[in-house]
């Protein structure tokens, strides 16, 4: 299976468009709330495409190379997962010209952009569903949906009488077995891929439980752009969804859960190591490296909140995210320590006043990005567990590559620890071949065939090395 070549080298940044930056107040809706207001399910705060374009230099300085945009098509909600027109940019985000300018400038700066594809369901304002509401059983579009009984009950209390995502009436489910529906959705995929986007994040694809649909979708997109990245929102470990008939990678929520449970002391070091190996070994090497690895998203509490505001634990979480196999993805604002509980609180506005930034955390993330860009082992190396110790909550692993490897030694405990790693376990490596990347100021030495590192609580030591086999 051919995964797009650029994906394994990417660093993603996810943007919830209404909350990242307001570049054009003229397109704000009349009921816009002030920037930074507590988020809720109904009120916009004015973020738009021009805001993203104006803040692209911030993202370039951070070092990201790809952007995943939550839905940008016309919709009545802040999240826009209830699309009413798949061919139209929501006016509150700007115009098609704004989108084309953003895409063009991003590409000129080496940044890829993928869009959110919501094809399992639409909004009640979608033209075909409006026709059904207007004409009921006489509608030419009645077979575009799964309707159980007429008249439909789309707004008042009581059963919907049609299938909707999680029974939410505002999200009627498409009948994707209908050829007309398929043709329409494929035309959407074709339109935006031809616009020049670099791929799709597919929303709840498992709810379109039809392999032929996704095979056709993949063929449609890849036929236009073979280097387009297709990533599916699948929440569990499931190799079915990465294949020639499905996606290049998945949103690796299981790996996120493993990292956060370990750092929240819900799992021992051995349990964490076993879970990481289980997740990674479920997939072919090319898909393993193409997994989209988040610490947070628009659907989860933010990492700083999950880890109780413990900055050193958050820094270790980022270090693990960037060192384990897969494509690291930063949820906007996590790099500056933004807090947020479950939806909608995780969708707070980005505070552009730097007085509210955790500058140390941002500098740490920026450094991790640069290390990943510099060392191919962190992008493409094989994962190998070196040691694990439950009593101290310490461990070590290697990302091994023929052009140089990287060792990570970590302490996820609350006390200082001295951790030993056998040089023999790394291969034919000498003390002179070790070059510290992270934690270089920690006390470390090579003695009796071991690397000994003194780590503070939640400390991490990372070193590049080569072996005689590499030379």
PETA-V20554 format. One record per pair of residues at least 24 apart in sequence whose ideal C-beta (glycine too) atoms are under 6 Angstrom apart, sorted by the first residue. I is the first residue (numbers start at 0). J is the second residue. D is the distance in whole Angstrom. If there is no record, write none. Layout:
i=I j=J d=D
i=I j=J d=D
//
This chain:
i=0 j=243 d=6
i=0 j=285 d=6
i=2 j=247 d=5
i=2 j=285 d=5
i=2 j=289 d=4
i=3 j=226 d=4
i=3 j=228 d=5
i=6 j=228 d=5
i=6 j=289 d=5
i=7 j=288 d=5
i=7 j=378 d=5
i=7 j=379 d=6
i=8 j=378 d=5
i=9 j=64 d=5
i=9 j=65 d=4
i=9 j=326 d=5
i=10 j=63 d=5
i=10 j=64 d=5
i=10 j=327 d=6
i=10 j=368 d=5
i=11 j=65 d=5
i=11 j=67 d=6
i=11 j=328 d=4
i=12 j=58 d=6
i=12 j=63 d=4
i=12 j=66 d=5
i=12 j=329 d=5
i=13 j=67 d=5
i=13 j=328 d=6
i=13 j=330 d=5
i=14 j=68 d=6
i=14 j=331 d=5
i=15 j=69 d=5
i=15 j=297 d=5
i=15 j=346 d=5
i=16 j=46 d=5
i=16 j=71 d=6
i=16 j=92 d=6
i=17 j=43 d=5
i=17 j=44 d=6
i=17 j=46 d=4
i=17 j=77 d=5
i=18 j=44 d=6
i=18 j=46 d=5
i=18 j=346 d=6
i=18 j=348 d=5
i=19 j=46 d=5
i=19 j=50 d=6
i=19 j=51 d=6
i=19 j=331 d=5
i=19 j=349 d=5
i=20 j=46 d=6
i=20 j=50 d=3
i=20 j=54 d=5
i=21 j=45 d=4
i=21 j=46 d=6
i=21 j=50 d=5
i=22 j=47 d=6
i=22 j=49 d=3
i=22 j=50 d=4
i=22 j=53 d=5
i=23 j=47 d=6
i=23 j=49 d=4
i=26 j=91 d=6
i=26 j=93 d=6
i=28 j=91 d=6
i=34 j=348 d=5
i=35 j=348 d=5
i=38 j=343 d=5
i=38 j=346 d=5
i=38 j=347 d=6
i=39 j=343 d=6
i=40 j=343 d=6
i=43 j=77 d=6
i=44 j=348 d=5
i=47 j=92 d=5
i=47 j=93 d=5
i=48 j=92 d=5
i=48 j=93 d=4
i=48 j=97 d=4
i=48 j=98 d=6
i=48 j=101 d=5
i=49 j=93 d=6
i=49 j=97 d=6
i=51 j=101 d=6
i=52 j=101 d=5
i=59 j=108 d=6
i=61 j=365 d=6
i=62 j=365 d=6
i=62 j=368 d=4
i=64 j=110 d=6
i=65 j=111 d=4
i=66 j=112 d=5
i=67 j=113 d=5
i=67 j=200 d=5
i=68 j=114 d=6
i=69 j=115 d=5
i=69 j=297 d=6
i=70 j=115 d=5
i=70 j=117 d=6
i=74 j=122 d=6
i=80 j=117 d=5
i=81 j=122 d=3
i=81 j=169 d=5
i=81 j=170 d=6
i=82 j=117 d=6
i=82 j=121 d=5
i=82 j=122 d=5
i=83 j=122 d=5
i=83 j=124 d=4
i=83 j=125 d=5
i=85 j=187 d=4
i=102 j=195 d=6
i=111 j=197 d=4
i=112 j=196 d=6
i=112 j=197 d=6
i=113 j=197 d=6
i=113 j=198 d=4
i=113 j=200 d=6
i=113 j=228 d=6
i=114 j=196 d=5
i=114 j=199 d=6
i=115 j=200 d=5
i=116 j=199 d=4
i=116 j=201 d=5
i=117 j=202 d=4
i=118 j=184 d=5
i=119 j=203 d=5
i=119 j=206 d=5
i=119 j=207 d=5
i=120 j=164 d=5
i=120 j=170 d=4
i=120 j=172 d=5
i=123 j=153 d=6
i=123 j=169 d=6
i=128 j=171 d=5
i=142 j=177 d=5
i=143 j=174 d=6
i=143 j=177 d=6
i=143 j=180 d=5
i=144 j=171 d=5
i=144 j=174 d=6
i=145 j=172 d=6
i=145 j=174 d=6
i=175 j=207 d=5
i=175 j=212 d=5
i=185 j=219 d=5
i=188 j=216 d=6
i=188 j=219 d=5
i=188 j=220 d=6
i=189 j=219 d=6
i=192 j=220 d=5
i=192 j=223 d=5
i=192 j=224 d=6
i=193 j=223 d=6
i=198 j=227 d=4
i=198 j=228 d=3
i=198 j=229 d=6
i=199 j=229 d=6
i=200 j=230 d=5
i=201 j=231 d=5
i=202 j=232 d=6
i=203 j=232 d=6
i=204 j=231 d=5
i=205 j=233 d=6
i=210 j=244 d=6
i=213 j=245 d=5
i=214 j=244 d=4
i=230 j=291 d=5
i=236 j=278 d=6
i=236 j=281 d=5
i=238 j=281 d=5
i=238 j=282 d=6
i=241 j=286 d=4
i=247 j=289 d=5
i=248 j=286 d=6
i=248 j=289 d=4
i=248 j=290 d=5
i=248 j=291 d=6
i=249 j=290 d=6
i=250 j=291 d=5
i=251 j=290 d=4
i=251 j=292 d=5
i=251 j=325 d=6
i=253 j=278 d=5
i=254 j=278 d=5
i=254 j=292 d=6
i=255 j=293 d=6
i=255 j=294 d=6
i=258 j=316 d=6
i=258 j=319 d=5
i=259 j=305 d=5
i=262 j=306 d=6
i=262 j=312 d=5
i=262 j=316 d=6
i=262 j=411 d=6
i=267 j=389 d=5
i=268 j=387 d=5
i=268 j=389 d=5
i=268 j=392 d=5
i=268 j=394 d=5
i=269 j=387 d=5
i=269 j=389 d=5
i=272 j=384 d=5
i=272 j=387 d=5
i=279 j=324 d=6
i=279 j=382 d=6
i=287 j=324 d=5
i=288 j=324 d=6
i=290 j=325 d=4
i=291 j=326 d=5
i=291 j=328 d=5
i=292 j=320 d=6
i=292 j=325 d=4
i=292 j=327 d=5
i=293 j=328 d=5
i=294 j=320 d=6
i=295 j=330 d=4
i=295 j=333 d=5
i=296 j=330 d=5
i=297 j=346 d=6
i=300 j=340 d=5
i=300 j=341 d=5
i=300 j=345 d=6
i=301 j=338 d=6
i=301 j=339 d=4
i=301 j=345 d=5
i=302 j=333 d=6
i=303 j=336 d=5
i=303 j=338 d=5
i=304 j=338 d=5
i=304 j=339 d=6
i=304 j=340 d=6
i=311 j=457 d=4
i=312 j=457 d=5
i=314 j=363 d=5
i=315 j=457 d=5
i=315 j=459 d=6
i=317 j=364 d=6
i=317 j=367 d=6
i=318 j=459 d=5
i=321 j=367 d=4
i=321 j=371 d=5
i=322 j=407 d=5
i=324 j=382 d=5
i=334 j=361 d=5
i=334 j=364 d=4
i=335 j=361 d=5
i=336 j=360 d=5
i=370 j=436 d=5
i=374 j=405 d=6
i=374 j=463 d=6
i=375 j=400 d=6
i=375 j=402 d=5
i=376 j=400 d=4
i=376 j=403 d=6
i=376 j=404 d=5
i=376 j=405 d=5
i=377 j=405 d=6
i=385 j=424 d=5
i=391 j=416 d=5
i=393 j=418 d=5
i=395 j=420 d=5
i=403 j=463 d=6
i=403 j=465 d=5
i=404 j=464 d=6
i=405 j=463 d=5
i=406 j=462 d=5
i=407 j=461 d=5
i=408 j=452 d=5
i=408 j=460 d=5
i=409 j=459 d=5
i=410 j=454 d=4
i=410 j=458 d=5
i=413 j=456 d=5
i=415 j=455 d=6
i=416 j=454 d=5
i=417 j=451 d=6
i=417 j=453 d=5
i=418 j=452 d=5
i=419 j=449 d=5
i=419 j=451 d=5
i=420 j=450 d=5
i=421 j=449 d=6
i=422 j=448 d=5
i=426 j=466 d=4
i=426 j=468 d=6
i=427 j=466 d=5
i=427 j=467 d=4
i=427 j=468 d=6
i=428 j=464 d=5
i=428 j=466 d=5
i=432 j=464 d=5
i=432 j=465 d=5
i=433 j=462 d=5
i=433 j=464 d=5
i=434 j=462 d=6
i=434 j=463 d=5
i=435 j=462 d=5
i=436 j=461 d=4
i=436 j=463 d=6
i=437 j=461 d=4
//
